[in-house]
């Protein structure tokens, strides 16, 4: 499609977007359940509410409301549409609120594992810097233990059990695990048709063989020697070895998401197991009071949400 055609298509789509007045009218009716109460809320007349609803229906060519006795109710399409409109209006309010007052500035220090940094955060951190150019950002990583109580960090992204007394702990995601490898390795060694076929490949372990033991037991495999293979103390290194074609690793559904999309890794089986722990954002209450820290936390939460929504 050429540039002119794209422009025409965009204009056509814009011509079918209801006005803000109409959307607010629909949202108010969905919220209060009547045109009278919706009109009172918006400080307009009930007939004006009805007029705005008719405008939306004519524009979208769909029935959103129906008469019920002396009142109206939303159709199933109206309920779905009003829910999405409500979410959009809430987003507009939240976005507008973040522009008020002082713009976040100063320093922000994030602490996380090198695996999270390499496979997730470093691929996105430029977007945060673009949003908040007045924040001086630093990223601290660790290969093993993340000390959430460090005074020199604003918040930490940690894989753990969620038990950190005197800290504010927010769940980011609970991972699931499944075998992954390079498609090049499969081309060289042959397809894996069942879990026991993994015995023909080198296993890549993160810290120990517990994740492989759990997955193989759940999958019903009996011929795989979990004592063989290569052990890494960083999951990012085991995944890097898998991408390089040196064996099969146990993949975390969050950390391998991009590699599966770009084709550098492939998932071998649909069967997966839950991880023994989860990823959390951990912070101190006094740190969160800083605008720069609050902005960083909100950004990380939104990025993780987008990761699993896409």
N, C-alpha and C positions, 0 to 999 in steps of 0.2 A: 504494500500500500504506500503510495507516494505521500509527500508532506501535505499537499492540498486535500487529498482524500481524508487523511487523518484529521485535518482541521475541520472539514465538513462533518465528519462523524462526531467529533467532540462537540461541535455546535449543536448538532441534532440531539445529542444526549443531554446537553445543558437545557435545551428547550423542553425537555420532559422531566425537569427537576422542579417539584413544587416549591412555592415561595416559603420563606421562613414563617410568615404569618399563618399559612395553611398548616405547616408541620407543627407549630406550637398549638394550634387549635386541636389537631388530632391527638397530640400528646396529652393535652388537658382533658379531653373527653375520655381517653383511656385511663387516665389517673383518677378522675372524679366520678366517672360513670354516668354523667348527664351533661347536656348542653348548658343547662342553667348554671350548675356549679362551675363548669369550665368557663363560661362567660364571666361569672363573678371573679374567678381567679385572674383572668386576662383583662378584666375591666372593659369588656365589650358586650354587645347584646347577644342573646341566644341566636337570633336570626343571622348575625354575622358569623357565628360559629358554624351554623348549618351551611352558610354560603361557602365558607372556606373548605368544608368537607366535600361539598359538591364539586368544587374546583379541583381538588385532588383526584377524585374519582373520574372526572372527565379527562383529566390530563393523563392519568395512568391506565384508564380504561379497565378499572377493576372496582368491584363493589366492596367498600370498606365498612359501611354501617348499614344497619337495617332497623326498621321501625319495630318496636316491641311495646304494644299498647300505646300509652301516651308518651313514651320515651324512645330512646334509641339504644342499640348495643352494637358492638363491633362484630363483624364477621370474623371467621378464622383468619382470612387474609389481613383483615384490619388489625387483629391482635398481633400477628407476626410483624406487620409493618410498623405498628406503634411501638413495639418493643425495640426494634432496631433504631427507630427515630429517637426514642428516649435515651438509648445508649449514645447516639451521636450528639444529642443536645447536652448530655452530661459531660461528654468529652470536650465540647466547646466551652462549657463553663469552667472545667478544670484547666484547660489550656489558657483561658483568659485570666484565670486566677494566678497562674504562675508568672504572668507578665507584670503583675502589680508589685509595688514595693521595690526592694533592692535586688538587683541582679546578682545571682550567685557568683562569688569570686573568692579568691584565696587559694588555699591548698587542699588537695584531696589525695589521700593515700589508701590504696586498696591492697589487701593481702590475700593471696590465694595460692593454690598448688600450681606448679609449673605446667601440669596437664591441662587444667582449666585455662591458664593463661595462653598456652600455645594453641590449643584446639578451639577455643571459644573467644576469650576476651580480647586477645591481640588482633583478631580478625575484625573486631567491631569498635575498638576503642577510639579510632579516629572520628567516628560519628559523634561520640560524646564530646570530644575536643572541639568539633565544629559547632555543636550546640552551645557549649559553654567556654568560649575562648578566654574568659577571664579567670578560669580555674586552672591552677598549676597542678597537673596530675602526675602522680607517681604510682608505679606498680611494683609491689614486693612479692616475690615468689619463694616457695619452699618445696623441696623434694619429698619431705616426709610429714613432719608434724607442723600444723598451722597453729600458732599461738594467738588465740583470739583475744587474749588479755593484754597484748602489746599496746603501750600508750602511744606509740608513734604511727599507728594506723587508724583510719576512720571506720572502716568495716572490713570484714573478712568473708570470703566465700569458701565454705568448708564442707568436706565430705565427712560426715560423722553421725552420731546417734542423736543429735539435737539437745544434748544435756550440757549446757554451759550456764551454770548458776550466775545470777546477777547480770546477765546479758539479755538483750532483745534478740530473739531467734525467729527467723522467718524461713519457712520451707520454700526452696526454689523448685526442686523437682526430685522425685524418687526414681532413680534409674532402674532400668531393666537390662539384662545382659544376654548376649547371644554370640555365637561364633562368627567371625568376619575374617576375610583374607583378600589378597589381591586377585583380581581376575586373571592376571598374568600367571599366577601360581596355578590356578585351575586349568588354564590352557596347557601348561607344561605337565602337570601331574594327572590331570583327568578329573571329571566331575565327581562330586561327593553326593551319592544317592541316598545314603542313610547315615545316622550318627556314628555307627561303628567304622565307617570308611575314614573317619578322622584319624584312625590308628595309622594310616599310611602317610600322615603329615606330621611335621614338627609342631609341637605345641609351644605357644608363647605365653608365659605366665606373668601376671602382675603380683609381685610380692611372694605368693605361694600358689599352690595348686587348688585351693579351696573353691574358687569360682568354677574351675573346670570340673572338679569333683561333683559339685552341686548340679551343674548343667547336664553332665553326662548321665548322672543318676536319674534326673527328671526326664531325660530323653530316652532312657532305657538302653543306653549303650553299655556293652559289657567287655569289649575287646580293646579298649583304649588304655594305654599305660600313661597315667597322669604324672608319673615320676620323671618322665623324659621331657626334654625340651629346654628352653632358655628362660631364665627368671630375670625380670626387670623390677626395679624398685619404684618405677614411675610408669603409670599406665600409658602416658604419651609415648614413651620409648617402645613399649610393646606394640602399640598401634603403628608407630613409624616402621618397626621391623616387619609388621604385617603388610603395610603398604609397599615396602621394598621387596616383598615376595619371599620372605624367609620363614614363613609358617602361618599358622592360624592363631589368632588372638581372640580373647573374649572381649566383645565390644560393649561399651556403655551407650545406650540409645541416644543420649545427649551428645557425648563427645564424638561419636562416629557419624552424626547426622550429615554433616557437610561432606565427609569422605564418601558416604553412600550416594549422595546426590551427584558428586562430580565423577563417580565411577572409579575412584582410586581404591575403594574397598567394595566388596559385595557381601551381603548377608547370606549365610549358608542355609539356615533353617528358620521357619517361622516360630518355632518353640523358643521361649525365653524364660528367664527366671528373675524374680525381683532381687534387687541388691540388698545386702544386709544393712546398709545405711542409706543416707540421702544427702543431697546438697542443700546447705543452708546459708543464708546471709546472716551474719552475726555482728552486732554492734552494741555500743554503749549508748545509753539514753542521752548523756550530755554531748556526745559526738553528733548525734542525729539533730540536735538543735541548730547546728551550723547549716546555713543554706547550701553550701557546697556539698556537704555530706548528704543532706536530704535529696539534693538533685541527683547525686550519684546512685543512691539507693533506688530512687524511683526509676532511673534509667535502666539499672540492672534488672529490676523486676519486670519492666516492660519488655526488655530484650529476651529474657527467658520465656516470657509468655508468648512472644512472637515466634520464638524458636519452635515451640511445640504446636502453635496454631498453624504454622505454614506447612 
